[in-house]
Amino acid sequence: MEQGARIYVAGHRGLVGSAILRKLEASGYTNLVYRSSSELDLRNFDEVLSFFLKEKVDYVFLAAAKVGGIVANNDYPADFIRDNLLIQTNVIDAAFQTRVDKLLFLGSTCIYPKLAPQPIKEQYLLTGELEPTNEPYAIAKIAGIKMCQSYNRQYGTKYISVMPTNLYGPNDNFDLEKSHVLPALIRKVHEAKENNEPQVEIWGSGTPKREFLHADDLADACLFLMDNYEANEIINVGVGQDISIKDLAELVKQVVGYEGELTYNTSKPDGTPRKLVDVTKISNLGWHAQIPLDAGIRSAYQWFLDHHALITK
């Protein structure tokens, strides 16, 4: 991307979008455009097309999405499939109609089959059943991938689809009912420490394994791929290592300085047993994650502490 290119970051206030915006600014890009959801409803195509026509965008990072953990996905399946289909369809088509040079679509590793062989290769997409707890979200993301690929095939566009593993970092969602596992653990353990509670209950058995990528590493990968990747196939972004939820909880407990007990409610769902992505493709291009999990959790916890009053009010 040229330094003076007009770059639109959709979803700039979220975990991923804010990290991409920080990375762009740190890399010297100044011709950036973004809008809050109150200023631009991405579910409304007329608003989206009008925005693209007015702003004359060259590049798009499509990080806007309705996201959440197991509880949110289970409670609001219609919202997840509807809103995500609308957002990505409107942005991708508006980008096409206004001749945007290149678009990067952020997917998710939940697109892969629940029981996919590990580590998960890109070619495993659509080879088995999805995890039921987030199927509507996953189907929307798969539709976004196929839309990018179809526009590339029919119209010769340059739309790439990036599949990040589980993310965390600044601007994460720490809502206990709607967040993902890591921010939820950070908040629960912190509040247990503050309230001198003797134990913290964790959903599930603690045995599932997950891979965690810091949002700043993902942002670095997104800029790298925008400059170095044009294939029609999806591409994974991860660290290449996973950790059990039990070991993750122990790490959070250590970072927070909590001395109570961690208990596991096995009546609650575990979700996918393991989810580790194969990062061979992006590694061969020359990109590797840089932020170790323990250091990343410490920085995420510090961000939580700095914004605690706003998060919990």
N, C-alpha and C positions, 0 to 999 in steps of 0.2 A: 504494500500500500504506500502510495506517495504521501509525504509528510503533510501536504496541503489537501489531501482527499477529504471529502465530506463524509463523515462516518456516523451512522446511526446505531446507537446501542439501545435496543428494545429491552425494557426491564432493568433500567439502570439503577434502581433502588434495591433490587434483590441481591441475594448472595452472589450469584454469578455475574449479573450485569454490573454491579458496583465494582467487583474485582476487575472486570474487563475495562471499565472506565478508568480506574486507577492505573492500570497497566498502560493504557493508551496515553494518558496524561504524562506518566513517567517516561514514556518513550518519545515524547516530543510532539505528539499529535494534538493540534489545537482546534481544528475545524470539526468539532464534535457536536452532535445534535441528539437530544433526548427529551422525553416528555414523561411526566407522571401519569398515572392512570386516570387521575381527575382531569388532566389536561387533554388526554387523548385516549379514548376507549378503543383498544385494539380489537374488540369484539364487533365493532361497527365498521363495515368496509368503506362506507362513504367517507367517514372521518379519516381512516387510514390512507385511502387513496389521495384525498385532499392534502394530507400532510406530506406525502411523498412528492406530489406534484409541486408543492410550494418549496420544499426544502432541497430538492434536486440532490438526493443522496447518491453517493458513489458505492459505499460499502455498508453492509448490514450485519450486525451481530444479533441474532435472534435469541435472546436469553429470557424473554418474557414468557411466563407460564404460570398456571395455577399448580402449586406444588404442596406436598405435605407427606406425613408419615402414614403408617398403617391405619391409625385411628381415623384420620381425616379422609383417606382414600376409601375406607370402609363406610364411613357415615355419609359422604357426599359424592357418590360415584357419578351421578348425572352432571353435577357441576364440573367435575374433573374432565369428563370426556367432552362436554359441550364447550366449555370455555377454552380449553386447549385447542380443539379443532378450529374454533372461530379465530383465535389469535393467530395461529400459525398459517392458516389458509389466507387470511386477509393480508398479513405482512408479506408472505411469499408472492402472492399474486400482484400486490401493489408494487413490489420490487420488480417483478417482471414487466408490468405495464409501464413503468417509468425507466426501464432499461438500466437498472442498477448493475454495476460491474460484477460484483460478487457478493454472495450471502453465505453466512455460516449459521447453520441451524443446530441448536443445542438439544440433543435428545437425552437419553438416560439408559443406563444398563438394565433397567427394569423391562426393556423391550425384549430381552432374551428369555428363552424358555425357563420355567422354574427349575427343571432338573437338567439344565444344559451341562455338558461335560466341562470340567474345570482345568485350567483357566478358560474363560469364555472367548472364543474367537469370533470375529465379525461375521463369518459365514454361518454361524449358528442361528442367526435371525430367522424366525418363522419355521423352525424345525421341530417345535414341540409346544405343549400347552404353557400358557403364561401363569404367573403367580396370581391366584384369584383375588387377593386383597388389593392389588393395584392394577387389575386388568383394564379398567376403563382409561386410566391415565396412560398405560403402556400402549394401548390400541391407538390413542390419539397421537402419541409420539411416533409410532410406526407409520401412521398415515402421513405425518409430516416428512418423514424420511422418504417415503414413496413419492410424495408430491415433489420434493426436490429432485429426486432421481428422474421422475417423469418429465419435468420441465427441462432438465438437462438433455434428455434423449430427444424430446420433440422440438425444443427451441434452441438448443445449444447454449443454455445458460451455464453459469459457474456457481452452482449451489452445493456446498459441502455439508455433510452431516456428521457431527461429533458426538460420541457417546461417552460422557464422563461417568466414572464410578461414584460412590457415595461422597458427597461434598460437605465441607464445613468451613467455618471462618467468620470474618467480620460481616455484619448484617445478616447473620443467620436468623432463623425463626426459632425462638426459645419458648414458644407457647407449648405447654405440657400436653395439650390434646392434639395439636396440629403439626408439631415439629417432627424431625427425623430423630433417630436414636441418639446420636452424639450430643447435639444441643440439649435434648431432653435430659440426658444423663447429667450434663454439666449443671443445669438448673436444679434438678432434683437433689443432687448431692450437695450443691452449694446451700440450698434452703434447709436441708437436713442438718448441715453443719451450723448454720446460723440459728436454728431453732433447737439445737442440742437434742435432736431426735436420735434414738438408739439404733434405728435401722432404716434402710431405703429399699423399697420394693421395686424390682425390675421385672418388666413383662417378659414372659417366655422362660425358656430353660437356661439361657446363656450360652448354649452350644453353637448356634449359627455363627458363621464366620463372615465378616464383611471387610471390604477394602475402603480406606478413607483417603481422599485427595483434598488438599487444602485449596480453597477457591483461588488463591493467588497463583498456585501452580497451574490450575486450569486456565486462568486468564493468560498466563505466559504461553501455554500450549495453543490457545485459540489464536493469538497473534502469530505464532509460529506457523500454524496450519493455514491461516489466511494468506501467508506469504509463500508457503512451500507445498501446498497440497491442492490438487484439482481433480482427483479421481472421483468417479461416481459412487464408489463403494463407501460405506460408513467406516469410521475409524475410532477405535477405543482410546480413551485417555485415562490412565490410572497410574498407580505406583508399582504394581506387580507383586504386592504382598498383601495378605489379609490378616485379620486378628479376630478371635472369638469375642462375642459380646461380653462374656464374663471377664476376659482379660482387658477388654476396653474399659469396662466399668471399674476394674481395679486401678487402671491407669488414671482415669478421671478422679477416682477417690484419692489417689496419691497427689495429683496436681492440686486439687482443691484443699487437701489437708484434712479430710474427713476421717474420723477414727471409729465410726460406727460400723454396723454390719450390713452387708449387701444380701438381700434375700431375693428369691426368684419365684414368680407366680407362674407355674407351669400350666395353669388353666387358660392363660392368654396366648394368642398366636405367636409363633416364631417367625413366620414368613419363610422366604426361600432359605434352605439349609446352608447354602454357601454361594457367594457371588464374588468371584475374582476374575478380572478381565485379563485377557492376553494382550500385552502392550508391545508385541513384537513389531507390528507395522509402524507405529509412531517412533519406536526406539530406533528402527532401521533408518528413519528419516533424520535422526539426530537429536530428538527431544527426549529428556528424562526429567521426572519430578525431582525437586530439590529440597522440599520441606519435610523433615522427619516428623512422625506422628506425635511424639512426645512434645517437641517444640511447638508444633502446630496447635496442639490442645492447650498448651500454656498461653499462647497468644490469643486463642479463641476465648479462653477463660478470662483473660485480662480485658478483652473487648466487652465481654458480658458484664464484668464488674464496673467498667467505665460507663456502661449504658443501662445498668441495672434498674435505676429508677424509672426510666422510660419503658423498659421491657415489661416490668411487673405492675405498672399502674393500671 
